[in-house]
Amino acid sequence: MNSKLTKLQATLLTGLLLLLALFACKKDPYEIGIDLLPASDTLNVRSTDTCTVEAFSMLQDSMRTDKSTSLIMGSMIDPVFGKITSSFYSQLRLQTEGVDFGKNPVLDSLVLMLVYNGYYGDTLTRQNVKVYEISQDFEYDSTFFSNQNLGTYPTLLADQDFIPNITDSVSVGGTKVVAHLRINLNKLTNYLGNKILNAPASALATNSAFIKFMKGLYVQSTPVNGKGALMNFSITNGVSKMVAYFHNGDDPQDDSLHYDILMNESCAHFTHIEHNGYLDARQDLKQQLLNHDSAQGANQLFLQGMAGVKVKLKFPYMKNFGLGKVVAINSAILELKNLETDTTYSPPPSLIMIRQDSVGRIGYMVDENEGSSYFGGTYNETTRSYYFRLTQHMQKVLLNSYSNHFDIYIVVNNPIRSTMTPNRIVLGGPNLLTPGDNSNRLRLKVTYTVLN
């Protein structure tokens, strides 16, 4: 091109290139961009994977955990990330409003049933769980985060050891029921069972009245001393509930009564997560998280779900890309490689990239608007890697199109959505060098066209 392009012409051509790139999203992400120009112009198409990327791991303060379809409870010690313990709070609802337990109901037993829906870690480790009654009102429409707590009454309702059995069905009254954890709530005291059976009619008339009368349960996991696991419990399965077994005190022969008190999606609930300050984590992880040594991120990066560890990304010289020339970005692919070969702790099935402005507001990357198959973030088991396509974002950076400054983070769990994943991973940093091989380093590969 002999004549100098005007700013308007350059902007229009850039837009055309980006539009054409959208139709190539089914191709290998590393091949997109070369065929967007006629053969006569391909001399101006260039590619580099040496763009400077700065990355380091940081603590993720909290994440939203209310309104999820499952509850995570348990404790484990990860050899890299250290100890994590998860507990939950949940309301319970009457199966039928206006229930009448009779004139003289006598409690036989009170059992909390929680249906297993997966796990992360070692299920052979003995766990301990304690249960308390919640003393503080909380509403379904409220938002709750992983670092929040509610008040509880001091009476201990259960203190039970168990070894998770997530596959074997359980016999209940002679009928096999899906695998679930059963917590005896009357072994230590009959307090809660008697409170429910002897409740005034007004407290049993409606669910809203019952929730004010019995605000819910806090199911607290005790930290383990080695290995352990986090168990996922489904609340969409009708077997997850609390059952009161009782008989009529005026008729000893009538001993087969029971009533279900439901724990489901209509109940306000949230998960509380503790990481023990990462005091049990591996030293190189603590160096980044606790000592704030961001330079350590050049070699390896750590990511953990359950409000654990996030990665901050910087592209410090991207605004100067092209050295003053007019440049159109054909593709920009960020690749992250899994360094771990131990399959005990599986990597996250997907990662999330977010941006956050100076006042803490969270948004999404512009490329994500094209869909996950275009944007990326899904783990590839064959290549042991993730990729994110940042083509439009990088073009906006070059054109100085962003009005506000923001930081870019990679997380396992979106901090503003109630989706919890306990998986974690160790990734190669941008300057990771191994003898004779740098294929595991984090890299940004940019294919671009010099327009003038």
Backbone torsions as a table, in degrees:
resi	resn	phi	psi	omega
1	MET	NA	121.3	-174.3
2	ASN	-91.0	-34.3	-179.6
3	SER	-89.7	147.1	-178.9
4	LYS	-76.3	129.7	-179.8
5	LEU	-72.3	140.4	172.5
6	THR	-72.4	164.4	178.8
7	LYS	-61.3	-37.9	179.5
8	LEU	-64.6	-43.9	179.9
9	GLN	-62.6	-42.0	-179.5
10	ALA	-63.5	-40.8	-180.0
11	THR	-65.2	-42.2	178.9
12	LEU	-63.3	-43.5	180.0
13	LEU	-65.7	-37.9	176.9
14	THR	-61.1	-43.9	178.6
15	GLY	-61.8	-40.0	178.3
16	LEU	-62.9	-42.5	179.2
17	LEU	-62.7	-41.3	179.3
18	LEU	-66.0	-38.7	178.8
19	LEU	-63.7	-43.8	178.8
20	LEU	-64.0	-33.2	-179.0
21	ALA	-64.5	-29.9	-178.5
22	LEU	-63.3	-31.7	-177.2
23	PHE	-81.5	-2.2	-179.0
24	ALA	-107.0	13.9	-169.8
25	CYS	-70.5	-12.9	179.3
26	LYS	-84.8	-6.9	179.8
27	LYS	-83.7	169.3	173.6
28	ASP	-55.9	129.0	-175.5
29	PRO	-59.9	-22.4	-178.4
30	TYR	-85.7	-6.6	-179.6
31	GLU	-104.9	-9.0	-177.0
32	ILE	-72.5	135.5	173.4
33	GLY	121.1	-35.8	-175.8
34	ILE	-66.7	-35.2	-173.9
35	ASP	-93.0	17.9	-178.4
36	LEU	-86.4	-10.6	179.9
37	LEU	-123.2	155.2	174.5
38	PRO	-57.5	155.9	-177.2
39	ALA	-57.0	-32.2	-178.0
40	SER	-66.8	-20.0	-177.7
41	ASP	-100.7	-2.6	-173.6
42	THR	-70.0	-10.2	175.1
43	LEU	-66.5	-21.9	179.3
44	ASN	-89.9	-0.8	179.0
45	VAL	-89.3	128.1	-176.3
46	ARG	-132.8	163.7	-178.5
47	SER	-143.8	144.2	178.0
48	THR	-149.1	146.4	172.9
49	ASP	-124.9	26.7	-179.7
50	THR	-112.0	17.1	176.6
51	CYS	-61.2	137.6	-178.6
52	THR	-69.6	125.6	175.0
53	VAL	-126.5	128.4	173.2
54	GLU	-107.6	133.9	-177.9
55	ALA	-148.0	145.3	175.5
56	PHE	-159.1	159.0	-176.6
57	SER	-91.4	145.7	-179.3
58	MET	-140.6	161.5	173.5
59	LEU	-71.1	138.1	170.7
60	GLN	-96.8	114.2	-169.1
61	ASP	-58.6	-46.5	-177.1
62	SER	-165.6	171.7	174.3
63	MET	-147.4	157.9	179.0
64	ARG	-74.2	132.7	-177.0
65	THR	-130.3	7.3	177.8
66	ASP	-85.1	162.4	175.7
67	LYS	60.7	21.2	175.3
68	SER	-78.7	160.6	179.5
69	THR	-87.8	0.6	178.6
70	SER	-145.8	162.5	177.3
71	LEU	-122.9	137.5	-178.8
72	ILE	-109.9	127.7	-178.8
73	MET	-140.1	142.4	178.6
74	GLY	139.7	180.0	-179.8
75	SER	-143.4	146.5	178.7
76	MET	-152.4	155.9	173.9
77	ILE	-117.3	111.1	179.8
78	ASP	-87.2	135.4	-177.6
79	PRO	-63.8	-19.5	179.1
80	VAL	-101.8	-50.2	-170.6
81	PHE	-94.4	-8.3	177.1
82	GLY	82.3	-152.9	-170.9
83	LYS	-86.2	137.8	172.6
84	ILE	-136.6	135.3	-179.4
85	THR	-132.6	131.0	-176.4
86	SER	-125.0	132.3	178.9
87	SER	-131.8	172.1	179.2
88	PHE	-147.1	156.6	174.1
89	TYR	-114.1	139.8	178.0
90	SER	-154.8	140.0	168.6
91	GLN	-75.5	168.6	171.8
92	LEU	-133.2	152.1	-175.1
93	ARG	-127.1	148.4	177.1
94	LEU	-66.4	140.1	175.3
95	GLN	-66.6	-38.7	176.8
96	THR	-137.3	132.1	178.8
97	GLU	-75.3	152.3	-179.9
98	GLY	73.4	28.4	-178.2
99	VAL	-67.4	146.8	178.0
100	ASP	-127.0	115.4	-178.0
101	PHE	-85.0	2.9	-179.5
102	GLY	95.8	176.8	-175.1
103	LYS	-77.0	-31.9	-175.2
104	ASN	-139.9	64.4	-179.8
105	PRO	-73.9	136.1	179.4
106	VAL	-120.4	124.7	-176.4
107	LEU	-68.8	132.8	170.0
108	ASP	-101.0	-46.7	177.1
109	SER	-164.5	159.0	176.8
110	LEU	-132.9	120.5	-172.2
111	VAL	-126.7	131.0	172.2
112	LEU	-96.7	125.8	-177.7
113	MET	-114.6	126.6	-178.3
114	LEU	-127.1	117.8	-175.5
115	VAL	-80.0	125.3	177.6
116	TYR	-67.0	139.4	177.9
117	ASN	-141.0	41.8	178.9
118	GLY	114.6	171.9	-179.0
119	TYR	-158.6	167.8	175.4
120	TYR	-141.1	114.8	-179.3
121	GLY	123.3	-145.1	-174.3
122	ASP	-112.8	109.4	-177.1
123	THR	-82.6	2.2	178.3
124	LEU	-85.2	-10.0	-179.3
125	THR	-80.1	134.7	177.5
126	ARG	-69.8	133.7	179.1
127	GLN	-114.3	162.2	175.2
128	ASN	-131.3	138.2	179.5
129	VAL	-131.3	141.0	176.0
130	LYS	-121.4	147.8	-177.7
131	VAL	-128.6	134.4	177.6
132	TYR	-129.9	157.1	173.7
133	GLU	-86.8	135.5	179.2
134	ILE	-73.9	137.0	-179.6
135	SER	-105.7	-8.8	-172.6
136	GLN	-110.5	134.1	176.7
137	ASP	-63.0	140.7	168.5
138	PHE	-147.9	145.4	-169.5
139	GLU	-107.8	149.6	179.6
140	TYR	-60.8	-37.5	-175.7
141	ASP	-81.3	-1.6	178.1
142	SER	-80.1	158.6	177.6
143	THR	-103.4	133.0	-179.3
144	PHE	-128.4	143.6	-178.3
145	PHE	-116.8	165.9	-171.5
146	SER	-64.7	-18.8	-178.5
147	ASN	-98.5	7.6	-178.9
148	GLN	-91.2	154.8	176.1
149	ASN	-131.8	157.6	172.4
150	LEU	-118.6	156.4	176.3
151	GLY	-70.9	146.8	178.1
152	THR	-133.8	156.3	173.0
153	TYR	-75.4	152.5	-174.9
154	PRO	-73.7	-17.2	-176.9
155	THR	-65.4	122.9	178.7
156	LEU	-82.6	116.5	-177.2
157	LEU	-86.0	-29.4	-179.8
158	ALA	-154.7	145.3	175.1
159	ASP	-144.5	90.0	-165.1
160	GLN	-126.5	130.8	170.9
161	ASP	-87.6	148.8	175.5
162	PHE	-160.2	153.9	170.9
163	ILE	-110.5	118.8	-174.4
164	PRO	-56.8	131.5	174.9
165	ASN	-124.6	91.4	-167.8
166	ILE	-88.8	-3.6	-175.4
167	THR	-117.1	-32.2	-174.1
168	ASP	-79.4	132.9	176.4
169	SER	-67.0	160.4	-177.6
170	VAL	-118.2	135.9	177.8
171	SER	-84.5	121.2	178.5
172	VAL	-124.1	110.7	-178.9
173	GLY	60.5	32.8	179.6
174	GLY	85.4	-1.0	179.2
175	THR	-112.2	134.0	178.5
176	LYS	-76.1	129.6	-178.6
177	VAL	-122.4	148.6	-179.0
178	VAL	-48.2	150.0	-178.1
179	ALA	-53.3	128.2	-179.6
180	HIS	-156.4	160.1	175.4
181	LEU	-90.3	132.2	177.7
182	ARG	-111.9	121.9	-179.4
183	ILE	-113.1	119.6	-179.0
184	ASN	-78.6	116.1	-176.9
185	LEU	-99.4	9.2	176.8
186	ASN	-129.1	10.9	178.2
187	LYS	-68.5	-39.8	-178.5
188	LEU	-88.1	-33.9	-176.8
189	THR	-160.3	148.1	175.6
190	ASN	-92.0	8.4	-172.4
191	TYR	-53.6	-54.8	-173.0
192	LEU	-68.4	-42.3	178.8
193	GLY	-60.1	-43.5	179.1
194	ASN	-68.8	-34.9	177.7
195	LYS	-59.3	-42.0	-178.5
196	ILE	-73.0	-48.3	-176.3
197	LEU	-65.5	-29.0	-178.5
198	ASN	-104.4	18.7	-179.7
199	ALA	-65.5	146.4	175.7
200	PRO	-64.9	153.2	-177.8
201	ALA	-56.5	-33.2	-179.3
202	SER	-63.8	-33.2	-179.9
203	ALA	-75.1	-20.1	-178.6
204	LEU	-103.4	1.3	-175.4
205	ALA	-70.8	-39.3	-178.9
206	THR	-140.5	161.4	177.8
207	ASN	-68.0	-35.5	178.9
208	SER	-63.2	-37.6	177.7
209	ALA	-70.3	-38.7	-179.7
210	PHE	-65.7	-38.8	-179.3
211	ILE	-67.0	-30.4	175.0
212	LYS	-73.7	-32.5	-179.2
213	PHE	-75.8	-45.2	178.2
214	MET	-128.7	99.5	-165.5
215	LYS	-73.6	-16.8	177.8
216	GLY	137.2	-171.5	-177.0
217	LEU	-123.7	143.1	170.2
218	TYR	-106.1	114.1	179.9
219	VAL	-102.6	105.0	-169.9
220	GLN	-105.4	122.8	176.8
221	SER	-86.0	139.7	177.6
222	THR	-89.6	132.3	179.4
223	PRO	-56.9	135.9	178.1
224	VAL	-84.4	167.9	178.3
225	ASN	-103.3	-6.6	178.9
226	GLY	-171.6	144.7	-179.5
227	LYS	50.8	-122.9	-179.9
228	GLY	89.6	179.5	-176.1
229	ALA	-154.8	159.5	170.5
230	LEU	-104.2	125.6	-179.0
231	MET	-102.2	136.0	177.0
232	ASN	-97.9	126.3	-179.1
233	PHE	-116.4	128.9	-178.5
234	SER	-82.3	135.7	172.7
235	ILE	-110.2	6.8	173.0
236	THR	-92.0	-11.4	176.9
237	ASN	-88.1	128.0	-175.4
238	GLY	-63.0	-12.6	179.0
239	VAL	-74.9	-22.1	176.5
240	SER	-74.0	110.2	-174.1
241	LYS	-172.1	175.4	170.6
242	MET	-114.7	131.8	-176.7
243	VAL	-118.1	127.6	174.6
244	ALA	-99.8	118.5	175.1
245	TYR	-100.6	131.3	-176.4
246	PHE	-154.0	172.1	175.1
247	HIS	-137.4	167.4	179.7
248	ASN	-84.2	115.6	-177.3
249	GLY	-63.1	-21.8	178.7
250	ASP	-86.6	-8.7	-179.7
251	ASP	-140.2	88.6	-176.6
252	PRO	-55.8	-22.9	-179.6
253	GLN	-75.5	-19.7	-177.9
254	ASP	-90.4	80.4	-172.6
255	ASP	-118.4	23.0	-175.1
256	SER	-119.2	24.5	-178.2
257	LEU	-86.2	145.6	173.7
258	HIS	-154.3	159.1	179.5
259	TYR	-143.6	132.7	-179.0
260	ASP	-91.3	131.0	173.9
261	ILE	-115.5	117.4	-162.7
262	LEU	-84.6	146.7	169.8
263	MET	-122.9	102.5	-174.0
264	ASN	-142.7	-168.5	-175.2
265	GLU	-67.3	-18.4	179.0
266	SER	-80.9	-9.3	178.5
267	CYS	-86.8	135.2	170.5
268	ALA	-63.5	134.6	-178.9
269	HIS	-160.5	154.5	172.8
270	PHE	-160.1	161.2	-177.4
271	THR	-104.9	135.9	176.3
272	HIS	-106.6	130.7	-172.2
273	ILE	-125.3	136.0	176.3
274	GLU	-129.0	139.5	179.6
275	HIS	-114.1	11.8	178.7
276	ASN	54.0	33.2	177.3
277	GLY	63.3	13.7	-177.6
278	TYR	58.0	25.9	177.3
279	LEU	-68.6	-22.3	-179.9
280	ASP	-96.6	5.5	-176.9
281	ALA	-76.0	164.8	177.3
282	ARG	-65.8	149.5	-171.6
283	GLN	-60.2	-40.3	-178.0
284	ASP	-68.0	-28.8	174.8
285	LEU	-72.6	-43.5	178.4
286	LYS	-61.7	-30.6	179.3
287	GLN	-60.5	-39.4	178.7
288	GLN	-79.2	-46.5	-172.5
289	LEU	-75.5	-48.1	-171.9
290	LEU	-94.1	-34.4	179.4
291	ASN	-94.1	-4.3	176.7
292	HIS	55.9	38.9	178.2
293	ASP	-89.6	84.9	-175.2
294	SER	-65.4	-22.4	179.7
295	ALA	-63.3	-24.8	179.4
296	GLN	-65.9	-20.6	178.4
297	GLY	-66.9	-14.3	178.4
298	ALA	-63.8	-28.0	-176.9
299	ASN	-95.7	-47.7	-179.9
300	GLN	-150.4	152.7	-176.1
301	LEU	-125.6	148.5	-176.8
302	PHE	-121.9	136.8	176.8
303	LEU	-134.2	136.4	-178.9
304	GLN	-146.3	135.4	176.6
305	GLY	-76.9	-169.4	179.3
306	MET	59.0	49.1	178.5
307	ALA	55.2	43.3	-175.0
308	GLY	-99.5	-92.7	-171.2
309	VAL	-125.6	136.0	177.0
310	LYS	-120.8	168.8	177.8
311	VAL	-119.5	130.6	175.3
312	LYS	-97.2	135.1	-178.5
313	LEU	-114.8	143.3	173.2
314	LYS	-135.7	142.0	174.1
315	PHE	-122.7	77.1	-164.9
316	PRO	-64.5	-25.3	-174.2
317	TYR	-113.7	13.2	-174.7
318	MET	-66.1	-32.0	179.6
319	LYS	-63.0	-24.6	-178.6
320	ASN	-97.2	8.8	-178.0
321	PHE	-61.2	134.0	-180.0
322	GLY	97.4	-6.6	175.4
323	LEU	51.8	49.0	175.1
324	GLY	88.2	-9.1	178.7
325	LYS	-83.8	159.5	174.8
326	VAL	-79.5	120.6	-172.1
327	VAL	-126.9	138.0	171.6
328	ALA	-111.7	127.6	179.5
329	ILE	-82.7	116.7	176.9
330	ASN	-80.7	-40.9	175.2
331	SER	-158.5	148.5	175.3
332	ALA	-139.1	113.0	-174.9
333	ILE	-118.2	122.2	174.0
334	LEU	-97.4	123.6	-178.8
335	GLU	-115.7	136.3	178.8
336	LEU	-125.8	132.5	-174.4
337	LYS	-110.2	136.8	176.1
338	ASN	-76.4	124.8	-179.8
339	LEU	-89.7	-15.6	-172.1
340	GLU	-89.1	141.3	175.7
341	THR	-109.9	-15.4	176.9
342	ASP	-71.6	124.4	-176.4
343	THR	-93.6	6.3	-179.7
344	THR	-59.6	-42.2	179.9
345	TYR	-112.6	100.1	-174.0
346	SER	-68.0	147.0	-179.6
347	PRO	-70.9	161.1	176.7
348	PRO	-59.5	137.1	178.2
349	PRO	-63.5	-23.6	176.8
350	SER	-156.7	157.4	175.7
351	LEU	-117.1	160.7	-178.3
352	ILE	-124.0	134.9	174.8
353	MET	-109.4	128.6	179.9
354	ILE	-129.7	165.0	172.2
355	ARG	-124.8	149.9	-176.0
356	GLN	-137.2	129.5	-177.4
357	ASP	-86.8	-175.5	-171.5
358	SER	-68.7	-17.3	179.0
359	VAL	-104.8	10.4	173.3
360	GLY	92.2	3.1	178.8
361	ARG	-74.4	137.6	-175.3
362	ILE	-103.9	133.4	177.4
363	GLY	-134.6	-172.4	-175.9
364	TYR	-120.0	162.7	179.7
365	MET	-75.7	144.4	-176.4
366	VAL	-61.1	-33.5	-179.2
367	ASP	-67.4	-22.9	-178.7
368	GLU	-66.5	-19.3	178.7
369	ASN	-63.6	-18.5	-179.3
370	GLU	-86.2	0.1	178.1
371	GLY	101.7	159.1	-174.8
372	SER	-67.0	-31.7	-180.0
373	SER	-66.7	-28.9	176.3
374	TYR	-83.2	-48.1	-172.4
375	PHE	-72.0	-39.5	179.9
376	GLY	97.2	-159.3	-179.0
377	GLY	105.7	-10.1	-178.2
378	THR	-87.4	140.6	-178.9
379	TYR	-73.3	132.8	176.2
380	ASN	-104.0	108.2	-176.2
381	GLU	-65.3	-31.0	-178.9
382	THR	-68.1	-48.7	-179.1
383	THR	-90.9	-6.1	-178.9
384	ARG	54.7	48.1	-173.9
385	SER	-150.4	166.4	170.8
386	TYR	-121.5	154.5	168.9
387	TYR	-138.4	152.8	172.2
388	PHE	-127.4	133.1	176.1
389	ARG	-93.2	120.1	-174.2
390	LEU	-120.3	28.9	-174.1
391	THR	-57.6	-54.5	-176.8
392	GLN	-66.3	-37.8	178.5
393	HIS	-60.4	-47.5	-177.6
394	MET	-65.7	-35.0	177.3
395	GLN	-65.3	-39.1	178.0
396	LYS	-65.2	-35.9	176.3
397	VAL	-62.8	-44.0	179.7
398	LEU	-62.8	-37.9	-178.4
399	LEU	-85.2	1.5	-179.1
400	ASN	54.8	45.0	-174.1
401	SER	-88.5	-7.8	-179.8
402	TYR	-88.2	127.4	-178.8
403	SER	-83.8	-26.0	-179.0
404	ASN	-117.5	148.1	174.6
405	HIS	-78.6	141.5	174.2
406	PHE	-147.1	159.1	176.0
407	ASP	-102.4	155.2	-179.3
408	ILE	-112.6	133.1	-180.0
409	TYR	-130.4	150.6	168.6
410	ILE	-111.9	130.0	-178.4
411	VAL	-133.0	161.4	174.3
412	VAL	-86.1	-42.3	179.4
413	ASN	-116.8	129.6	176.4
414	ASN	-62.2	124.6	-174.4
415	PRO	-67.3	-15.8	-177.6
416	ILE	-112.0	8.4	175.6
417	ARG	-121.0	149.7	-174.0
418	SER	-91.9	56.4	177.1
419	THR	-122.1	115.7	-175.1
420	MET	-106.7	132.1	175.3
421	THR	-133.7	120.8	-177.1
422	PRO	-80.6	-8.1	-174.0
423	ASN	-59.5	154.1	178.4
424	ARG	-142.8	169.1	-176.1
425	ILE	-159.5	153.3	171.6
426	VAL	-113.1	125.2	-175.4
427	LEU	-115.2	155.9	174.5
428	GLY	-70.9	140.7	177.3
429	GLY	-83.2	173.3	-176.3
430	PRO	-68.3	-20.8	-179.2
431	ASN	-114.7	18.1	-179.3
432	LEU	-63.7	124.1	177.7
433	LEU	-127.6	124.4	172.2
434	THR	-113.7	151.9	-176.1
435	PRO	-51.3	116.6	175.9
436	GLY	73.7	8.7	-175.2
437	ASP	-156.7	124.7	173.8
438	ASN	-123.8	24.2	-175.3
439	SER	-70.5	-16.5	-177.7
440	ASN	-93.2	2.7	-178.0
441	ARG	-78.1	151.9	171.6
442	LEU	-67.7	134.0	-178.4
443	ARG	-144.5	149.8	172.5
444	LEU	-112.3	114.2	179.3
445	LYS	-101.8	121.0	-177.2
446	VAL	-117.2	127.0	170.7
447	THR	-108.5	128.0	-172.0
448	TYR	-144.8	163.2	179.0
449	THR	-119.3	127.7	174.9
450	VAL	-83.9	115.9	-174.9
451	LEU	-87.6	-23.2	175.7
452	ASN	-158.1	NA	NA
